[in-house]
């Protein structure tokens, strides 16, 4: 108690540090997962991870806002069930236990999300085999009208592959997820300090190709059913805003064997399960699935250890493999 009496500022600083460290510990494998990969407890306090995230606009209450929304949706669903009313399908992130009773081929409202229909129930299963377009090799000029949407892995693609960064547009951000990609304001608007959302940017600009890689940060949140439903919702919205663009769904990048074998959520069997479901969203006409893991995996389907500095992200030199894969897997329409 003497510390409180004679050194109140020191005491308050200690209490705040403990609270921030506890909060960071709770969120470091989810909201701040990308910021925690380089964390060294011998050099910096734990709450520095959260401070780095907040500097980029990733605030802890973003997570709690999502949880609050979940509670409201669950309550609304229970009220609707009691009244006999049917609620429209709307994406929320919930725990595995809350949806275990739902079949993977339908969302919480019973709508089919197996890959053969979109959120509105429209068929997106694709054309017949003979009508489907084939992948071909292109040059870097192909990316002059391309847009890349993604998390820290896509940030790395822009930072370490000049051929893409100087041609394509990047809407990428550390810790970005499929649940926040359209609504989170993080894009700088020319001549303004106000940041805009991807949804707003897509409304103002036109692209010929749109590449999406999201999903690793979401591995510990929700379940497969909710992830695919939200992903489908995002694809439908992008299609609405960019009706003429070719959309590439990129498979989630694998982690190394060391990471996969020791992590409950961030492991390759879980990634493969989600990638398989993502591949079903392609229709072979204007939505295509591509899997760059072919260019960075070992014979067992794990990210090559020598290509990663943290078992999750690629080294700078390894991004060229991803670039070459994109050059060799492009769709060219007549």
C-alpha positions as CSV (number, residue, x, y, z in Angstrom):
1,X,0.0,0.0,0.0
2,X,3.0,2.3,0.5
3,X,3.6,2.1,-3.2
4,X,0.0,3.4,-3.9
5,X,0.4,6.2,-1.4
6,X,3.9,7.5,-2.3
7,X,4.2,6.4,-6.0
8,X,0.7,6.5,-7.4
9,X,1.9,7.1,-11.0
10,X,4.3,4.1,-10.8
11,X,1.5,1.9,-9.4
12,X,-0.9,3.0,-12.1
13,X,1.7,2.3,-14.8
14,X,2.3,-1.1,-13.4
15,X,-1.5,-1.9,-13.3
16,X,-2.1,-0.6,-16.8
17,X,0.9,-2.6,-18.1
18,X,-0.5,-5.8,-16.6
19,X,-3.9,-5.2,-18.0
20,X,-2.5,-4.5,-21.5
21,X,-0.3,-7.6,-21.3
22,X,-3.3,-9.8,-20.4
23,X,-5.4,-8.4,-23.1
24,X,-2.6,-8.9,-25.7
25,X,-2.1,-12.4,-24.5
26,X,-5.8,-13.2,-25.1
27,X,-5.7,-11.7,-28.6
28,X,-2.2,-12.5,-29.8
29,X,-3.3,-15.7,-31.6
30,X,-6.2,-14.1,-33.3
31,X,-6.6,-10.4,-33.8
32,X,-2.8,-9.7,-33.4
33,X,-1.5,-13.0,-34.8
34,X,0.5,-11.3,-37.6
35,X,2.1,-8.8,-35.1
36,X,3.1,-11.6,-32.7
37,X,5.2,-13.6,-35.1
38,X,8.4,-11.6,-34.4
39,X,7.8,-11.0,-30.7
40,X,10.8,-11.6,-28.4
41,X,9.9,-11.5,-24.7
42,X,13.6,-10.8,-23.9
43,X,13.5,-7.5,-25.9
44,X,10.0,-6.0,-25.6
45,X,7.0,-6.3,-23.3
46,X,4.1,-8.3,-24.5
47,X,1.7,-5.4,-24.8
48,X,4.1,-3.9,-27.5
49,X,2.4,-6.4,-29.9
50,X,-0.9,-4.7,-29.4
51,X,0.7,-1.3,-29.6
52,X,2.0,-2.2,-33.1
53,X,-1.4,-3.4,-34.2
54,X,-3.1,-0.3,-32.9
55,X,-0.6,1.9,-34.8
56,X,-2.0,0.2,-37.9
57,X,-5.6,0.7,-36.8
58,X,-6.2,-2.8,-35.4
59,X,-7.9,-2.1,-32.1
60,X,-8.8,-4.7,-29.4
61,X,-12.4,-3.6,-29.4
62,X,-12.7,-4.7,-33.0
63,X,-12.7,-8.2,-31.6
64,X,-15.2,-7.5,-28.9
65,X,-17.5,-5.7,-31.4
66,X,-17.6,-8.9,-33.4
67,X,-18.5,-10.9,-30.3
68,X,-21.2,-8.4,-29.4
69,X,-22.7,-8.8,-32.9
70,X,-22.6,-12.6,-32.5
71,X,-24.6,-12.4,-29.3
72,X,-27.2,-10.2,-31.0
73,X,-27.5,-12.5,-34.0
74,X,-27.9,-15.6,-31.8
75,X,-30.5,-13.8,-29.7
76,X,-32.3,-12.7,-32.9
77,X,-32.2,-16.3,-34.1
78,X,-33.7,-17.6,-30.9
79,X,-36.5,-15.0,-31.0
80,X,-37.3,-15.9,-34.6
81,X,-37.4,-19.6,-33.7
82,X,-39.8,-18.9,-30.9
83,X,-42.0,-16.9,-33.1
84,X,-41.8,-19.3,-36.0
85,X,-40.3,-16.6,-38.3
86,X,-37.6,-17.3,-40.9
87,X,-34.6,-15.0,-40.8
88,X,-32.6,-14.1,-44.0
89,X,-29.1,-15.5,-44.2
90,X,-26.5,-13.1,-42.7
91,X,-22.9,-13.9,-41.8
92,X,-21.7,-13.9,-38.2
93,X,-18.6,-15.5,-36.7
94,X,-19.5,-18.0,-34.0
95,X,-17.7,-20.8,-32.1
96,X,-17.6,-24.3,-33.4
97,X,-19.8,-25.5,-30.6
98,X,-22.6,-23.1,-31.7
99,X,-23.0,-24.6,-35.2
100,X,-21.9,-28.3,-34.7
101,X,-25.5,-29.4,-35.3
102,X,-25.6,-27.7,-38.7
103,X,-24.6,-29.7,-41.8
104,X,-21.5,-28.3,-43.6
105,X,-23.5,-28.0,-46.8
106,X,-25.8,-25.4,-45.4
107,X,-25.6,-22.2,-43.3
108,X,-27.3,-21.5,-40.0
109,X,-30.5,-20.6,-41.8
110,X,-30.5,-23.8,-43.9
111,X,-29.3,-22.2,-47.1
112,X,-27.1,-24.2,-49.5
113,X,-23.5,-23.0,-49.4
114,X,-21.9,-26.1,-50.9
115,X,-20.5,-24.1,-53.7
116,X,-23.3,-24.6,-56.2
117,X,-25.2,-21.5,-55.3
118,X,-24.5,-18.0,-54.1
119,X,-26.0,-16.2,-51.1
120,X,-29.1,-15.4,-53.2
121,X,-29.5,-19.0,-54.2
122,X,-28.3,-18.4,-57.8
123,X,-26.4,-21.3,-59.4
124,X,-22.6,-20.7,-59.7
125,X,-21.6,-24.3,-60.3
126,X,-20.1,-23.3,-63.7
127,X,-20.3,-24.3,-67.3
128,X,-19.8,-27.7,-68.7
129,X,-16.3,-29.1,-68.9
130,X,-15.9,-28.4,-72.6
131,X,-16.8,-24.7,-72.1
132,X,-14.4,-24.0,-69.2
133,X,-11.4,-21.8,-69.9
134,X,-7.8,-23.1,-69.5
135,X,-5.0,-21.5,-67.6
136,X,-2.1,-20.2,-69.7
137,X,1.2,-18.3,-69.3
138,X,1.3,-14.5,-69.5
139,X,3.7,-11.7,-69.1
140,X,3.7,-9.0,-66.4
141,X,1.6,-6.7,-68.5
142,X,-1.3,-8.9,-67.6
143,X,-1.3,-7.4,-64.2
144,X,-1.7,-3.8,-65.4
145,X,-5.4,-3.8,-64.5
146,X,-5.1,-6.3,-61.6
147,X,-6.1,-5.9,-58.0
148,X,-4.7,-8.0,-55.1
149,X,-6.7,-8.2,-51.9
150,X,-5.2,-9.9,-48.9
151,X,-3.5,-10.0,-45.5
152,X,0.2,-9.8,-44.5
153,X,1.1,-12.4,-47.1
154,X,-0.2,-10.2,-49.9
155,X,1.5,-7.2,-48.3
156,X,4.7,-9.1,-48.7
157,X,3.9,-9.8,-52.4
158,X,3.7,-6.1,-53.0
159,X,6.8,-5.3,-51.0
160,X,9.1,-7.9,-52.5
161,X,7.9,-8.3,-56.1
162,X,8.5,-5.0,-57.9
163,X,7.0,-6.4,-61.2
164,X,3.6,-6.6,-59.5
165,X,3.9,-3.6,-57.2
166,X,4.6,-1.2,-60.1
167,X,1.7,-2.5,-62.2
168,X,-1.1,-3.9,-60.0
169,X,-3.1,-2.3,-57.2
170,X,-3.0,-3.7,-53.7
171,X,-5.7,-3.5,-51.1
172,X,-3.8,-5.4,-48.5
173,X,-3.3,-5.1,-44.7
174,X,-1.7,-7.0,-41.9
175,X,-4.3,-9.2,-40.0
176,X,-7.1,-8.5,-42.6
177,X,-9.8,-11.2,-42.6
178,X,-12.7,-12.2,-44.8
179,X,-15.0,-11.0,-42.0
180,X,-13.7,-7.4,-42.2
181,X,-12.2,-7.0,-45.7
182,X,-15.1,-5.0,-47.2
183,X,-16.0,-2.9,-44.1
184,X,-12.7,-2.0,-42.4
185,X,-11.5,1.5,-43.5
186,X,-7.8,1.2,-44.1
187,X,-7.2,2.5,-47.7
188,X,-5.8,5.9,-48.1
189,X,-7.9,8.3,-50.2
190,X,-5.9,10.7,-52.3
191,X,-6.1,14.2,-51.0
192,X,-7.9,13.2,-47.8
193,X,-7.0,12.0,-44.3
194,X,-10.2,9.9,-44.2
195,X,-9.6,6.3,-45.0
196,X,-12.0,4.3,-47.1
197,X,-13.1,0.7,-47.2
198,X,-12.5,-1.8,-49.9
199,X,-16.2,-1.7,-50.7
200,X,-15.9,2.0,-51.4
201,X,-12.7,1.7,-53.4
202,X,-14.3,-1.0,-55.6
203,X,-17.2,1.4,-56.2
204,X,-14.9,4.1,-57.5
205,X,-12.3,2.0,-59.5
206,X,-12.5,-0.6,-62.2
207,X,-10.3,-3.7,-62.5
208,X,-9.9,-6.5,-65.0
209,X,-8.6,-9.1,-62.6
210,X,-9.1,-9.4,-58.8
211,X,-7.0,-11.8,-56.8
212,X,-8.1,-12.7,-53.2
213,X,-6.0,-14.5,-50.6
214,X,-7.6,-14.5,-47.1
215,X,-8.2,-17.2,-44.6
216,X,-5.2,-18.0,-42.4
217,X,-6.0,-15.4,-39.8
218,X,-9.5,-16.8,-39.6
219,X,-8.4,-20.4,-38.7
220,X,-9.1,-20.0,-35.0
221,X,-12.4,-18.1,-35.5
222,X,-15.8,-19.7,-36.3
223,X,-15.9,-22.8,-38.4
224,X,-15.8,-23.9,-42.0
225,X,-19.5,-23.3,-42.6
226,X,-19.4,-19.7,-41.4
227,X,-16.1,-19.0,-43.2
228,X,-17.4,-20.2,-46.6
229,X,-20.7,-18.4,-46.2
230,X,-18.9,-15.1,-45.6
231,X,-16.4,-15.7,-48.4
232,X,-19.3,-16.3,-50.8
233,X,-20.9,-13.1,-49.6
234,X,-17.7,-11.2,-50.3
235,X,-17.4,-12.7,-53.8
236,X,-20.9,-11.8,-54.6
237,X,-20.4,-8.3,-53.5
238,X,-17.2,-7.9,-55.5
239,X,-19.0,-9.4,-58.5
240,X,-21.8,-6.8,-58.1
241,X,-19.2,-3.9,-57.9
242,X,-16.9,-5.3,-60.6
243,X,-19.2,-7.2,-63.1
244,X,-16.5,-7.6,-65.8
245,X,-13.5,-8.6,-63.7
246,X,-12.0,-12.1,-63.6
247,X,-12.0,-13.1,-59.9
248,X,-9.2,-15.4,-58.7
249,X,-9.7,-17.2,-55.4
250,X,-6.3,-18.0,-54.1
251,X,-5.9,-21.0,-51.8
252,X,-4.8,-20.2,-48.3
253,X,-1.0,-20.5,-48.0
254,X,0.3,-23.5,-46.0
255,X,2.4,-23.3,-42.9
256,X,5.6,-25.4,-42.3
257,X,5.4,-28.9,-40.9
258,X,6.8,-27.7,-37.5
259,X,3.9,-25.2,-37.2
260,X,1.3,-27.6,-38.5
261,X,2.2,-30.4,-36.2
262,X,2.1,-28.2,-33.0
263,X,-0.8,-25.8,-33.6
264,X,-4.4,-26.7,-32.9
265,X,-5.9,-24.2,-35.4
266,X,-3.1,-23.1,-37.7
267,X,-2.3,-26.4,-39.3
268,X,-2.3,-27.7,-42.9
269,X,-5.2,-30.3,-42.5
270,X,-7.4,-27.4,-41.4
271,X,-6.1,-25.2,-44.3
272,X,-6.7,-28.0,-46.8
273,X,-10.2,-28.4,-45.6
274,X,-11.0,-24.8,-46.2
275,X,-9.1,-24.7,-49.5
276,X,-11.2,-27.6,-50.8
277,X,-14.3,-25.7,-49.9
278,X,-13.0,-22.5,-51.5
279,X,-12.3,-24.4,-54.7
280,X,-16.0,-25.2,-55.0
281,X,-16.8,-21.5,-55.3
282,X,-15.1,-21.3,-58.7
283,X,-17.3,-21.6,-61.7
284,X,-14.8,-21.8,-64.5
285,X,-16.3,-18.8,-66.3
286,X,-15.3,-15.7,-64.4
287,X,-14.4,-17.1,-60.9
288,X,-11.3,-19.3,-60.8
289,X,-9.5,-21.1,-58.0
290,X,-5.7,-21.2,-58.0
291,X,-3.4,-22.7,-55.4
292,X,0.1,-21.2,-55.2
293,X,1.0,-23.8,-52.5
294,X,2.2,-25.9,-55.5
295,X,5.2,-23.5,-55.8
296,X,6.3,-23.4,-52.2
297,X,5.4,-26.8,-50.7
298,X,7.5,-29.8,-50.0
299,X,6.5,-33.3,-51.1
300,X,4.2,-33.7,-48.0
301,X,2.2,-30.6,-48.7
302,X,3.9,-28.4,-46.1
303,X,5.5,-25.0,-46.6
304,X,9.2,-25.5,-47.2
305,X,11.0,-24.7,-44.0
306,X,13.8,-22.8,-45.8
307,X,11.3,-20.5,-47.5
308,X,9.9,-19.1,-44.2
309,X,11.4,-17.1,-41.4
310,X,8.7,-17.8,-38.9
311,X,6.9,-21.0,-40.2
312,X,4.0,-18.9,-41.4
313,X,5.3,-16.1,-43.7
314,X,7.5,-16.3,-46.7
315,X,11.1,-14.9,-46.8
316,X,11.5,-11.9,-49.2
317,X,13.3,-14.1,-51.8
318,X,10.5,-16.7,-51.8
319,X,7.9,-14.4,-53.1
320,X,9.3,-14.7,-56.6
321,X,7.9,-18.3,-56.6
322,X,4.4,-17.0,-56.0
323,X,5.0,-14.4,-58.8
324,X,6.0,-17.1,-61.3
325,X,3.1,-19.2,-60.3
326,X,0.7,-16.3,-61.1
327,X,2.4,-15.8,-64.5
328,X,1.8,-19.5,-65.4
329,X,-1.8,-19.7,-64.2
330,X,-3.8,-16.9,-65.9
331,X,-7.0,-16.8,-67.8
332,X,-7.1,-14.9,-71.1
333,X,-10.5,-14.3,-72.6
334,X,-10.9,-13.7,-76.3
